[in-house]
């Protein structure tokens, strides 16, 4: 089980949920009511599930693919620890993962 901590864009609101190994972060976030659109339904064709991973947790994740990095180039408020939630598969080894919602989301693919 992974404990996922969601932090709002303004840093004020926090939500903590337990996620089962194998779930994608996007699914966990949407089930918790987080403001992640996921326009492409997790098919890695947009950047509307962009999240900012806590710097302490970022090294625990596998590296982003080149395609994910290209899509992040289209997202708003990208940081060096930005990822697409649809590409983060949770596993028990993570233990805890803290992510912050970006200020806004925009779908540059025009969908």
N, C-alpha and C positions, 0 to 999 in steps of 0.2 A: 504494500500500500504506500502511496505517496501522498504527503500532505501538501496541498497546493494553497498558497496564500495569494489572493488577488488584491492589488492595491489600485485605487482609482487614480485617474490622471493627476488629480490635485493632491494626491498623497493622503487624503483624509479617510476615505472609506476603506475598510479592510474586510475581506471575507475569507474564511478558511474552510476548505472542504477536503475530504479524503477521496482519492482516486484509485481505481483498481489498475493494476499493472496491465499494460496493453492499450489503455485508453489514450486517445489523442487529447492534447491540452485543449484544442478547440471545442471538442464535445463536452469536456468537463466545464469549461468556461460558459458555454451557452446554457448548459443545464443549471448553472448557478446564477444565471441572469446577467452575466457580464456583457458589456456592450461590444461584442465582437460579431461582426456581420457574417463573415465567411461566405461571401457572395458566390464563390465557385464551389461551395459545399465541400471544401477540403481537397479539391483537385489540383491545388497549387497553380491556379490560373489568375489569381488576383493578389492583392496585399491587404485585404480588409480584415484579416485575423492577426495583424501585426501586434506583437506584445514586446515589452521591454523586460528582459530577464534580469533579475538582481545580479549585480557583478559577482557576488560570492557564489552564486549558483551556476553562472554561465559556463564555467569550465567543466561542469558535470555533464553537459550535453554534448552529443556528437556534433561535429562541425556541420555547418549549413552547406547544402549542395550549391553548385554554381547557379543552378536555376533559381533556388530560393534567394540567393544573394541578388540576382538580377531583379526579382520581384520586390525585394526590400528597397531597391533603388527607386521604386515608384511610390513607396509609402511616405506618409508624413511623419515628422518627428522621429526619424530613425536615429538610433544611437549605436555605439559599437557593440552593445549587447542585445540588439534587436533580433527577433526571430519571428517566423510565422507559426502561429499556434497549431496549425494543421500539420506541421512537420515535426512537432515535439511529441514523441510517443513516450508515455510515462512508464517507468518501471520501478520496482522496489528499491533498486540501488540508489535512486535519487534521494530517497528519504523525505526531503522537503524541497519545494521549488516555489520561489517568490517571483511573481511577475506583476508589472505595472501596466495599466492601460495607457496607450499613447493619448495625446491631447485630442486628436481627430483621426478619422480614417477616410481615405478617399480611394475610389476604385478607378485607377488610371486606364484600365482595360476597356472602359466605356460600356460595361455590361449593365 
